[in-house]
């Protein structure tokens, strides 16, 4: 019984003090590195990188997209179909489509060459078509492997775009922290919220209480 209490106390300490916080980093790039680009963006110098960090009650998704020429007009990060505006927390870069729910993005709403309609969040850089753009999404939603799309400024004909090479592949691998990054995918938010610290505290306290009750019954029967 003492061991059980010790394990529960250790779990409580780890979950409520953020000791479990971990960063998952990865990238995709052009010219065979998991990212497909057209025209000026068909280059190994077109790179999307990310750092996804877990913390107490939230996940922070930090992305950087860099191109050699033809600046960035907008970018889309896929999210789960169950993801809503309520899952976007403070600290998110505010150049996304403010006030709108994540929505379905298609060729008809300014995304020429997108391989398939995708549900996601769109960011538009504040400055005029930069060659490098970094943005952050803070959410209570953990990660999955998903899709990315970006477009340069200009018209719909012969567009300059880039997207991950596994885009529209429904046979996506499950996210496994113990496994290396699968090629052609991007780490994006899924649909399962992580528990708030207060919830973890209540659950852990309840477990400790049950363990204590079990110990009392054990001692009573022993008499």
Number of C-alpha atoms within 10 A of each C-alpha: 11 9 8 13 17 12 13 16 15 12 14 20 15 13 20 19 12 14 11 13 13 14 15 14 15 17 21 25 26 23 15 13 17 20 29 24 22 16 12 16 25 19 19 17 14 24 21 25 17 22 17 22 18 22 19 19 19 21 24 23 24 18 20 15 21 19 24 15 15 18 21 24 21 22 23 21 22 26 26 19 14 11 23 16 13 9 18 17 15 10 11 16 15 15 14 20 13 12 7 11 15 23 17 13 20 16 13 9 8 13 20 18 19 20 17 12 13 23 20 24 24 20 19 18 20 13 9 11 18 17 16 17 21 14 17 18 23 21 25 24 24 21 27 22 21 26 24 26 25 23 27 22 15 12 10 14 8 11 17 24 26 28 28 25 23 22 21 15 13 8 7 15 12 11 17 11 10 6 8 9 19 16 16 24 25 29 28 22 28 20 17 14 17 18 15 14 18 12 13 18 17 12 13 20 15 12 17 19 13 13 16 16 11 13 15 12 10 12 9 9 8 7 5
